[in-house]
Amino acid sequence: MRIHKPYDVVVCGAGIAGSMAATAAARMGAQVLVIEEEGYPGGSLTAMGTGPMMTFHAGEKQTVRGLTDEMVERLKKKNLSPGHIVDSTGYTYTVTPFSAEGMKRELELMMIEAGATILYHTVITGVQTEEGRLRSLTCFSSGHTMQVSAKVFIDATGDGDVLALAGAPLKKGRDSDGKDQPMTMNYKISGADTDTIRRLMEETPEVFPFLYPKAGIQKKAPRLSFSGFQDIMKKGIADGEITFDRDIVLCFETNTPGELIVNMSRILELDPVDPFQLSRAETEGRRQVFELFDFMKRKIPGFENTQLLFSGPRVGVRSSRRMVGRYTLTGEDILAETKFEDGIAAYGYPIDIHSADGAETDSRFLREGGYYTVPYRCLVNDEIPNLMAAGRNISASFEAQASTRTSPCCGALGHAAGCAAAMAALGGVLPTQVDVQRLRRVLSEQGAVVD
Ligand SMILES: Cc1cc2nc3c(=O)[nH]c(=O)nc-3n(C[C@H](O)[C@H](O)[C@H](O)COP(=O)(O)OP(=O)(O)OC[C@H]3O[C@@H](n4cnc5c(N)ncnc54)[C@H](O)[C@@H]3O)c2cc1C
């Protein structure tokens, strides 16, 4: 067992939340280690093929700024993202396409420049707790077992692995039966004829249900997102060509013209935190990808000359464990556009629940331009007060998580968690004892929107 020097802050997982947390904490002067099981950062955005980032805006107001927006600006300068552009599905305000390879590099650079130490190819496998505090983590990499200690830990693993290992209070799935949103194996294709799809959006906007009321907005989108062709999907299912439940074609152009993310497979009834079920989700997801790719090439206009670039690489997990923290954000809070006194992130994405039972998506929208804030209390818990949550595993109900789970919000939550962790570690207090109004001022000074 190798024992490593103690750190101020250890960030577990380098998805968008973990990368922002590590960068923020290191910029505040903390000694930071970020542990990631893959060999690159970005998590869902780079390892599960998800994207575009959706959405930095609530109407005209940009609610996600600060570090997460800085990352987009850096990508823009290198032509790795067109920045925030109109969402031509019509579902929300803006989308932010990006090059996944570019994002891997940029997130890594931000962490390194800030002075954080990155430990890739390392899985957190255990924890040591003492008197209600997390003292250290056991990690495994390449035949080595390591022990890493810190004053403050941030669980940004998406699935809340460290919270689970430490015995923190957790919830999972919807209240009625514990089922999570379905997993999806996203895949990328090249060679899509987006001019043909743009023409159809112009001539038959009714085929694209979210676009229809806002017909014509696609003309302002330098990269195309579209959601439609329900009749073709319905017939495909009736004819037995599509063997799983999915009601709509949903595609997003990446930074590369003609390259599309296809967000359509639907894997039901499998538990993302059971390794055998997760493995079945991978094989079922890949089966669905090949079925969809073949079907869409034959049936969807503009897809005739597409090539399959890659799937995943990992099956996408929308929801799994959620910490039960000092406060649990609810769907009602979101729809009431609640602004909390201890708000640390502002967000306007709807509640977007992909059904755990079948094809549909249950979307509950805020008013045009409406947004809510996430209270700091959703990042901390009283049982293990030096272990914070950031990203899609924060303290939120099943419904609320269906909004906060999207990546701009996860980035903003990571930014806030990183600042708070550094303030706690350097100030000799627990994250639960951080001066929240000072934290909010620091975040505002760093460009974040907190009210
Ligand atoms: C199919 C699908 C489509 C989506 N589409 C969109 C979209 O269009 N737009 C959008 O904004 N959002 C979308 N999302 C949601 C969004 O991508 C994620 O919820 C968000 O990026 C999660 O970020 P995170 O940092 O909290 O977690 P993750 O991205 O899951 O990052 C967690 C990181 O922790 C690492 N890790 C996990 N366990 C361990 C361990 N034990 N030891 C070490 N490392 C570990 C992982 O390797 C990973 O890098 C989608 C999600 C899915 C599944």
The ligand as an SDF file (V2000), in Angstrom:
LIG
                    3D

 53 58  0  0  0  0  0  0  0  0999 V2000
  -27.6070    9.6900  -22.8030 C   0  0  0  0  0  0  0  0  0  0  0  0
  -27.3510   10.9930  -22.1630 C   0  0  0  0  0  0  0  0  0  0  0  0
  -27.5460   12.1630  -22.8740 C   0  0  0  0  0  0  0  0  0  0  0  0
  -27.3000   13.3930  -22.3000 C   0  0  0  0  0  0  0  0  0  0  0  0
  -27.4360   14.5000  -23.0430 N   0  0  0  0  0  0  0  0  0  0  0  0
  -27.0890   15.7070  -22.5300 C   0  0  0  0  0  0  0  0  0  0  0  0
  -27.0980   16.8570  -23.3520 C   0  0  0  0  0  0  0  0  0  0  0  0
  -27.4580   16.8030  -24.5310 O   0  0  0  0  0  0  0  0  0  0  0  0
  -26.6970   18.0390  -22.7950 N   0  0  0  0  0  0  0  0  0  0  0  0
  -26.2890   18.1250  -21.5000 C   0  0  0  0  0  0  0  0  0  0  0  0
  -25.9110   19.2040  -21.0540 O   0  0  0  0  0  0  0  0  0  0  0  0
  -26.2890   17.0430  -20.6930 N   0  0  0  0  0  0  0  0  0  0  0  0
  -26.6510   15.8350  -21.1950 C   0  0  0  0  0  0  0  0  0  0  0  0
  -26.6120   14.7160  -20.3900 N   0  0  0  0  0  0  0  0  0  0  0  0
  -26.2800   14.8420  -18.9590 C   0  0  0  0  0  0  0  0  0  0  0  0
  -24.8460   15.1850  -18.6680 C   0  0  0  0  0  0  0  0  0  0  0  0
  -23.9890   14.8200  -19.7020 O   0  0  0  0  0  0  0  0  0  0  0  0
  -24.3380   14.5450  -17.3560 C   0  0  0  0  0  0  0  0  0  0  0  0
  -25.3390   14.3620  -16.4000 O   0  0  0  0  0  0  0  0  0  0  0  0
  -23.2480   15.4250  -16.7480 C   0  0  0  0  0  0  0  0  0  0  0  0
  -22.2510   15.6880  -17.7090 O   0  0  0  0  0  0  0  0  0  0  0  0
  -22.7110   14.7440  -15.5090 C   0  0  0  0  0  0  0  0  0  0  0  0
  -21.5150   15.3540  -15.0840 O   0  0  0  0  0  0  0  0  0  0  0  0
  -20.7950   14.8970  -13.7400 P   0  0  0  0  0  0  0  0  0  0  0  0
  -19.4700   15.5610  -13.7480 O   0  0  0  0  0  0  0  0  0  0  0  0
  -21.6920   15.0840  -12.5940 O   0  0  0  0  0  0  0  0  0  0  0  0
  -20.6310   13.3000  -13.8420 O   0  0  0  0  0  0  0  0  0  0  0  0
  -19.9100   12.3790  -14.9420 P   0  0  0  0  0  0  0  0  0  0  0  0
  -19.8440   13.0640  -16.2460 O   0  0  0  0  0  0  0  0  0  0  0  0
  -20.6250   11.0850  -14.8530 O   0  0  0  0  0  0  0  0  0  0  0  0
  -18.4310   12.2530  -14.3880 O   0  0  0  0  0  0  0  0  0  0  0  0
  -18.0640   11.3870  -13.3680 C   0  0  0  0  0  0  0  0  0  0  0  0
  -16.5980   11.0170  -13.5030 C   0  0  0  0  0  0  0  0  0  0  0  0
  -16.1980   10.2360  -12.3820 O   0  0  0  0  0  0  0  0  0  0  0  0
  -15.4260    9.1330  -12.8040 C   0  0  0  0  0  0  0  0  0  0  0  0
  -15.6100    8.0650  -11.8130 N   0  0  0  0  0  0  0  0  0  0  0  0
  -16.7750    7.4370  -11.4870 C   0  0  0  0  0  0  0  0  0  0  0  0
  -16.5820    6.5410  -10.4990 N   0  0  0  0  0  0  0  0  0  0  0  0
  -15.2620    6.6000  -10.1870 C   0  0  0  0  0  0  0  0  0  0  0  0
  -14.4470    5.9160   -9.2430 C   0  0  0  0  0  0  0  0  0  0  0  0
  -14.9530    4.9970   -8.3870 N   0  0  0  0  0  0  0  0  0  0  0  0
  -13.1210    6.1900   -9.2070 N   0  0  0  0  0  0  0  0  0  0  0  0
  -12.5860    7.1260  -10.0570 C   0  0  0  0  0  0  0  0  0  0  0  0
  -13.3240    7.8130  -10.9630 N   0  0  0  0  0  0  0  0  0  0  0  0
  -14.6390    7.5630  -11.0270 C   0  0  0  0  0  0  0  0  0  0  0  0
  -16.0030    8.7900  -14.1770 C   0  0  0  0  0  0  0  0  0  0  0  0
  -15.0810    8.0620  -14.9660 O   0  0  0  0  0  0  0  0  0  0  0  0
  -16.3360   10.1660  -14.7420 C   0  0  0  0  0  0  0  0  0  0  0  0
  -15.2600   10.7230  -15.4630 O   0  0  0  0  0  0  0  0  0  0  0  0
  -26.8640   13.4610  -20.9420 C   0  0  0  0  0  0  0  0  0  0  0  0
  -26.6630   12.2980  -20.2120 C   0  0  0  0  0  0  0  0  0  0  0  0
  -26.9020   11.0680  -20.8080 C   0  0  0  0  0  0  0  0  0  0  0  0
  -26.6540    9.8310  -20.0150 C   0  0  0  0  0  0  0  0  0  0  0  0
  1  2  1  0
  2  3  1  0
  2 52  2  0
  3  4  2  0
  4  5  1  0
  4 50  1  0
  5  6  2  0
  6  7  1  0
  6 13  1  0
  7  8  2  0
  7  9  1  0
  9 10  1  0
 10 11  2  0
 10 12  1  0
 12 13  2  0
 13 14  1  0
 14 15  1  0
 14 50  1  0
 15 16  1  0
 16 17  1  0
 16 18  1  0
 18 19  1  0
 18 20  1  0
 20 21  1  0
 20 22  1  0
 22 23  1  0
 23 24  1  0
 24 25  2  0
 24 26  1  0
 24 27  1  0
 27 28  1  0
 28 29  2  0
 28 30  1  0
 28 31  1  0
 31 32  1  0
 32 33  1  0
 33 34  1  0
 33 48  1  0
 34 35  1  0
 35 36  1  0
 35 46  1  0
 36 37  1  0
 36 45  1  0
 37 38  2  0
 38 39  1  0
 39 40  1  0
 39 45  2  0
 40 41  1  0
 40 42  2  0
 42 43  1  0
 43 44  2  0
 44 45  1  0
 46 47  1  0
 46 48  1  0
 48 49  1  0
 50 51  2  0
 51 52  1  0
 52 53  1  0
M  END
$$$$
